[in-house]
Amino acid sequence: MADSDDPEPSVNISGGTSGGGVEAAFDPATADTRAEAVVDRLGERYWQKTYGGQDAFTCLVRTILSQNTSDVASQPAHDALIAKYDGDDVDLAAALAAADRDELAETISSAGLYNQKSRVIQETAEWVLEAYDSATTFDAFVKAGDPETVRETLLGITGVGPKTADCVLLFAGGRSGVFPVDTHVHRIYRRLGIAPADADHETVREVLEREIPAEKCGFGHTASIQFGRECCTARKPACLEDPEACPMADLCDQVGVYPETGEVVDPADAPEAEHS
């Protein structure tokens, strides 16, 4: 791995360097697709690592807290929830199912939408207890069950969408070939021209999981998010001011980005995307 002064942030859903997994090995010169070439370059710029090993129910709760907010806002809510409800001899699902809803909402208030999220978390905890008896048994199901069955099961939980399900599969289950699609990933790969400009989140996921080797999907996901925060931002991507400022300049179609005018639109609204 290339030396870096920018370690993976601990304030992120993957758990940072302590989130489990091992370093991934690859040769950037052997990329078979443009998508793989992008991920290889991101791996050199940020981190190369596979994921897995987190407790599945804790990861599920953490991902629910992260919905519609930033890691900076949701991480304190997660830390407060764990401090209040988790412990060595405590089953977190049982503790949350029995929690006072108002107290739970207050505990996670920094994450935003705390009334809605407290309801989803508590109902999820109740579902885990009903279906699996404990968070421990649920964790075993996520880690050992058929990936498609696990994903379909997670998607059946009220308030759990594809990104949340895929994050649990990746960060807890350690499943290779899973590339969760958040707003950054959705924007970046359509802007690059790798996914269709009008693709929804699921279509982008299908494209990436088809064109990127399974062992590269984990760090590809987290490094793409970091790239979206630092460089390929929604409103002011780095290429607007300096074409060479973006490490993906030679791989990018700049769909919806117009440096000559300074205009940036969603790729789906770009004129060249009308017949994609």
PAPA-542332 format. One record per residue (C-alpha): residue number from 1; x, y, z; residue in one letter. Coordinates in steps of 0.1 Angstrom, whole numbers. Layout:
BEGIN
+-----+-------+-------+-------+--------+
: num :     u :     v :     w : residu :
+-----+-------+-------+-------+--------+
: NUM :     X :     Y :     Z :      A :
...
+-----+-------+-------+-------+--------+
***
This chain:
BEGIN
+-----+-------+-------+-------+--------+
: num :     u :     v :     w : residu :
+-----+-------+-------+-------+--------+
:   1 :     0 :     0 :     0 :      M :
:   2 :    12 :    35 :    -8 :      A :
:   3 :    23 :    54 :    23 :      D :
:   4 :    -3 :    79 :    34 :      S :
:   5 :    -6 :   106 :    61 :      D :
:   6 :   -44 :   103 :    58 :      D :
:   7 :   -55 :    72 :    77 :      P :
:   8 :   -90 :    60 :    72 :      E :
:   9 :  -112 :    81 :    95 :      P :
:  10 :  -123 :    64 :   127 :      S :
:  11 :  -155 :    85 :   124 :      V :
:  12 :  -171 :    65 :    97 :      N :
:  13 :  -194 :    35 :    94 :      I :
:  14 :  -166 :    11 :    85 :      S :
:  15 :  -150 :    16 :   120 :      G :
:  16 :  -118 :    30 :   105 :      G :
:  17 :   -86 :    10 :   109 :      T :
:  18 :  -100 :    -9 :   138 :      S :
:  19 :  -131 :   -20 :   119 :      G :
:  20 :  -118 :   -54 :   110 :      G :
:  21 :  -105 :   -69 :    78 :      G :
:  22 :   -71 :   -71 :    62 :      V :
:  23 :   -52 :   -52 :    36 :      E :
:  24 :   -61 :   -60 :     0 :      A :
:  25 :   -35 :   -67 :   -26 :      A :
:  26 :   -38 :   -57 :   -62 :      F :
:  27 :   -18 :   -46 :   -92 :      D :
:  28 :   -32 :   -13 :  -106 :      P :
:  29 :   -16 :   -20 :  -140 :      A :
:  30 :   -39 :   -50 :  -145 :      T :
:  31 :   -73 :   -33 :  -143 :      A :
:  32 :   -98 :   -48 :  -167 :      D :
:  33 :  -124 :   -20 :  -166 :      T :
:  34 :  -125 :    17 :  -161 :      R :
:  35 :  -144 :    12 :  -129 :      A :
:  36 :  -116 :   -11 :  -116 :      E :
:  37 :   -90 :    15 :  -127 :      A :
:  38 :  -108 :    41 :  -106 :      V :
:  39 :  -109 :    19 :   -76 :      V :
:  40 :   -73 :    10 :   -79 :      D :
:  41 :   -63 :    46 :   -80 :      R :
:  42 :   -85 :    54 :   -50 :      L :
:  43 :   -68 :    25 :   -32 :      G :
:  44 :   -34 :    40 :   -38 :      E :
:  45 :   -46 :    74 :   -27 :      R :
:  46 :   -66 :    64 :     4 :      Y :
:  47 :   -67 :    28 :    18 :      W :
:  48 :   -66 :    -8 :     7 :      Q :
:  49 :   -86 :   -30 :    30 :      K :
:  50 :  -112 :   -56 :    31 :      T :
:  51 :  -140 :   -54 :    57 :      Y :
:  52 :  -158 :   -76 :    81 :      G :
:  53 :  -158 :   -86 :   117 :      G :
:  54 :  -182 :   -60 :   132 :      Q :
:  55 :  -212 :   -71 :   152 :      D :
:  56 :  -241 :   -73 :   128 :      A :
:  57 :  -268 :   -57 :   150 :      F :
:  58 :  -245 :   -30 :   162 :      T :
:  59 :  -236 :   -23 :   126 :      C :
:  60 :  -272 :   -22 :   116 :      L :
:  61 :  -280 :     3 :   144 :      V :
:  62 :  -250 :    24 :   134 :      R :
:  63 :  -261 :    25 :    98 :      T :
:  64 :  -296 :    35 :   107 :      I :
:  65 :  -282 :    64 :   127 :      L :
:  66 :  -262 :    75 :    97 :      S :
:  67 :  -292 :    78 :    74 :      Q :
:  68 :  -298 :   113 :    60 :      N :
:  69 :  -269 :   128 :    81 :      T :
:  70 :  -232 :   130 :    82 :      S :
:  71 :  -208 :   107 :   101 :      D :
:  72 :  -198 :   137 :   122 :      V :
:  73 :  -234 :   140 :   134 :      A :
:  74 :  -242 :   103 :   138 :      S :
:  75 :  -210 :    91 :   154 :      Q :
:  76 :  -217 :   109 :   188 :      P :
:  77 :  -252 :    94 :   187 :      A :
:  78 :  -239 :    59 :   182 :      H :
:  79 :  -213 :    64 :   210 :      D :
:  80 :  -240 :    77 :   234 :      A :
:  81 :  -263 :    48 :   225 :      L :
:  82 :  -236 :    22 :   231 :      I :
:  83 :  -225 :    38 :   264 :      A :
:  84 :  -261 :    38 :   277 :      K :
:  85 :  -274 :     5 :   264 :      Y :
:  86 :  -246 :   -19 :   257 :      D :
:  87 :  -223 :   -39 :   280 :      G :
:  88 :  -204 :   -71 :   285 :      D :
:  89 :  -233 :   -90 :   298 :      D :
:  90 :  -260 :   -72 :   279 :      V :
:  91 :  -277 :   -82 :   246 :      D :
:  92 :  -280 :   -49 :   228 :      L :
:  93 :  -311 :   -59 :   209 :      A :
:  94 :  -329 :   -68 :   242 :      A :
:  95 :  -317 :   -36 :   259 :      A :
:  96 :  -330 :   -14 :   230 :      L :
:  97 :  -363 :   -33 :   227 :      A :
:  98 :  -369 :   -26 :   264 :      A :
:  99 :  -357 :    10 :   263 :      A :
: 100 :  -380 :    39 :   270 :      D :
: 101 :  -386 :    54 :   235 :      R :
: 102 :  -383 :    90 :   247 :      D :
: 103 :  -350 :    83 :   264 :      E :
: 104 :  -337 :    65 :   234 :      L :
: 105 :  -346 :    94 :   212 :      A :
: 106 :  -329 :   119 :   235 :      E :
: 107 :  -298 :    97 :   235 :      T :
: 108 :  -294 :    97 :   197 :      I :
: 109 :  -306 :   133 :   192 :      S :
: 110 :  -274 :   144 :   176 :      S :
: 111 :  -281 :   121 :   146 :      A :
: 112 :  -311 :   141 :   135 :      G :
: 113 :  -346 :   126 :   128 :      L :
: 114 :  -342 :   111 :   162 :      Y :
: 115 :  -379 :   103 :   168 :      N :
: 116 :  -381 :    84 :   136 :      Q :
: 117 :  -347 :    67 :   141 :      K :
: 118 :  -355 :    57 :   177 :      S :
: 119 :  -387 :    41 :   164 :      R :
: 120 :  -369 :    22 :   136 :      V :
: 121 :  -341 :    11 :   159 :      I :
: 122 :  -365 :    -2 :   186 :      Q :
: 123 :  -387 :   -20 :   161 :      E :
: 124 :  -356 :   -35 :   145 :      T :
: 125 :  -345 :   -47 :   180 :      A :
: 126 :  -379 :   -63 :   186 :      E :
: 127 :  -378 :   -80 :   152 :      W :
: 128 :  -343 :   -94 :   159 :      V :
: 129 :  -355 :  -108 :   192 :      L :
: 130 :  -386 :  -123 :   177 :      E :
: 131 :  -368 :  -138 :   147 :      A :
: 132 :  -334 :  -148 :   162 :      Y :
: 133 :  -338 :  -146 :   200 :      D :
: 134 :  -307 :  -124 :   204 :      S :
: 135 :  -283 :  -101 :   187 :      A :
: 136 :  -257 :  -129 :   188 :      T :
: 137 :  -278 :  -153 :   168 :      T :
: 138 :  -286 :  -125 :   143 :      F :
: 139 :  -249 :  -119 :   139 :      D :
: 140 :  -243 :  -155 :   131 :      A :
: 141 :  -270 :  -154 :   104 :      F :
: 142 :  -255 :  -123 :    88 :      V :
: 143 :  -220 :  -138 :    88 :      K :
: 144 :  -229 :  -173 :    76 :      A :
: 145 :  -262 :  -171 :    58 :      G :
: 146 :  -266 :  -170 :    20 :      D :
: 147 :  -257 :  -134 :    10 :      P :
: 148 :  -288 :  -129 :   -11 :      E :
: 149 :  -310 :  -143 :    16 :      T :
: 150 :  -294 :  -121 :    42 :      V :
: 151 :  -299 :   -90 :    19 :      R :
: 152 :  -335 :   -98 :    12 :      E :
: 153 :  -341 :  -104 :    50 :      T :
: 154 :  -325 :   -71 :    59 :      L :
: 155 :  -345 :   -53 :    32 :      L :
: 156 :  -377 :   -66 :    48 :      G :
: 157 :  -371 :   -46 :    79 :      I :
: 158 :  -390 :   -14 :    80 :      T :
: 159 :  -367 :    16 :    76 :      G :
: 160 :  -338 :    -5 :    61 :      V :
: 161 :  -330 :     3 :    25 :      G :
: 162 :  -304 :   -11 :     1 :      P :
: 163 :  -275 :    10 :    13 :      K :
: 164 :  -281 :     0 :    49 :      T :
: 165 :  -284 :   -37 :    40 :      A :
: 166 :  -253 :   -36 :    20 :      D :
: 167 :  -233 :   -19 :    47 :      C :
: 168 :  -243 :   -47 :    71 :      V :
: 169 :  -233 :   -73 :    46 :      L :
: 170 :  -199 :   -56 :    40 :      L :
: 171 :  -189 :   -43 :    74 :      F :
: 172 :  -203 :   -71 :    96 :      A :
: 173 :  -206 :  -100 :    72 :      G :
: 174 :  -173 :   -93 :    55 :      G :
: 175 :  -189 :  -103 :    22 :      R :
: 176 :  -168 :   -96 :    -8 :      S :
: 177 :  -184 :   -82 :   -39 :      G :
: 178 :  -207 :   -58 :   -20 :      V :
: 179 :  -204 :   -21 :   -30 :      F :
: 180 :  -229 :     0 :   -10 :      P :
: 181 :  -241 :    30 :   -29 :      V :
: 182 :  -246 :    63 :    -9 :      D :
: 183 :  -251 :    98 :   -23 :      T :
: 184 :  -213 :   102 :   -30 :      H :
: 185 :  -210 :    69 :   -48 :      V :
: 186 :  -242 :    75 :   -68 :      H :
: 187 :  -229 :   109 :   -79 :      R :
: 188 :  -193 :   100 :   -86 :      I :
: 189 :  -198 :    70 :  -109 :      Y :
: 190 :  -225 :    87 :  -129 :      R :
: 191 :  -203 :   118 :  -133 :      R :
: 192 :  -174 :    96 :  -144 :      L :
: 193 :  -196 :    81 :  -170 :      G :
: 194 :  -191 :    46 :  -156 :      I :
: 195 :  -228 :    42 :  -147 :      A :
: 196 :  -257 :    56 :  -168 :      P :
: 197 :  -263 :    93 :  -161 :      A :
: 198 :  -299 :    86 :  -151 :      D :
: 199 :  -292 :    54 :  -131 :      A :
: 200 :  -308 :    50 :   -97 :      D :
: 201 :  -288 :    37 :   -67 :      H :
: 202 :  -295 :     0 :   -74 :      E :
: 203 :  -284 :     3 :  -110 :      T :
: 204 :  -252 :    20 :  -100 :      V :
: 205 :  -246 :    -8 :   -75 :      R :
: 206 :  -252 :   -35 :  -102 :      E :
: 207 :  -227 :   -18 :  -125 :      V :
: 208 :  -200 :   -15 :   -99 :      L :
: 209 :  -204 :   -50 :   -85 :      E :
: 210 :  -202 :   -63 :  -121 :      R :
: 211 :  -172 :   -43 :  -132 :      E :
: 212 :  -151 :   -43 :  -100 :      I :
: 213 :  -134 :   -75 :   -86 :      P :
: 214 :  -151 :   -86 :   -54 :      A :
: 215 :  -121 :   -81 :   -32 :      E :
: 216 :  -119 :   -45 :   -42 :      K :
: 217 :  -155 :   -35 :   -35 :      C :
: 218 :  -150 :   -29 :     3 :      G :
: 219 :  -122 :    -3 :     1 :      F :
: 220 :  -137 :    10 :   -32 :      G :
: 221 :  -168 :    20 :   -13 :      H :
: 222 :  -152 :    38 :    16 :      T :
: 223 :  -124 :    54 :    -5 :      A :
: 224 :  -150 :    66 :   -30 :      S :
: 225 :  -169 :    83 :    -2 :      I :
: 226 :  -137 :   100 :    10 :      Q :
: 227 :  -129 :   111 :   -26 :      F :
: 228 :  -165 :   125 :   -29 :      G :
: 229 :  -159 :   146 :     3 :      R :
: 230 :  -125 :   159 :    -6 :      E :
: 231 :  -124 :   162 :   -44 :      C :
: 232 :  -155 :   152 :   -64 :      C :
: 233 :  -180 :   172 :   -43 :      T :
: 234 :  -216 :   178 :   -53 :      A :
: 235 :  -214 :   215 :   -61 :      R :
: 236 :  -177 :   224 :   -65 :      K :
: 237 :  -157 :   194 :   -79 :      P :
: 238 :  -119 :   201 :   -80 :      A :
: 239 :  -118 :   200 :  -118 :      C :
: 240 :  -138 :   232 :  -120 :      L :
: 241 :  -108 :   253 :  -111 :      E :
: 242 :   -80 :   230 :  -122 :      D :
: 243 :   -84 :   201 :  -146 :      P :
: 244 :   -53 :   185 :  -131 :      E :
: 245 :   -65 :   188 :   -95 :      A :
: 246 :   -86 :   156 :   -98 :      C :
: 247 :   -67 :   123 :   -98 :      P :
: 248 :   -94 :   108 :  -120 :      M :
: 249 :   -91 :   135 :  -147 :      A :
: 250 :   -80 :   110 :  -175 :      D :
: 251 :  -107 :    85 :  -165 :      L :
: 252 :  -137 :   109 :  -162 :      C :
: 253 :  -163 :   120 :  -187 :      D :
: 254 :  -173 :   150 :  -165 :      Q :
: 255 :  -210 :   143 :  -170 :      V :
: 256 :  -228 :   174 :  -158 :      G :
: 257 :  -197 :   193 :  -150 :      V :
: 258 :  -187 :   223 :  -172 :      Y :
: 259 :  -154 :   239 :  -163 :      P :
: 260 :  -157 :   265 :  -191 :      E :
: 261 :  -189 :   280 :  -175 :      T :
: 262 :  -185 :   268 :  -139 :      G :
: 263 :  -218 :   251 :  -140 :      E :
: 264 :  -225 :   218 :  -123 :      V :
: 265 :  -257 :   198 :  -126 :      V :
: 266 :  -268 :   163 :  -116 :      D :
: 267 :  -256 :   139 :  -143 :      P :
: 268 :  -292 :   130 :  -151 :      A :
: 269 :  -299 :   166 :  -160 :      D :
: 270 :  -269 :   170 :  -183 :      A :
: 271 :  -279 :   176 :  -220 :      P :
: 272 :  -256 :   148 :  -231 :      E :
: 273 :  -274 :   124 :  -208 :      A :
: 274 :  -308 :   128 :  -226 :      E :
: 275 :  -304 :    96 :  -246 :      H :
: 276 :  -283 :    75 :  -222 :      S :
+-----+-------+-------+-------+--------+
***
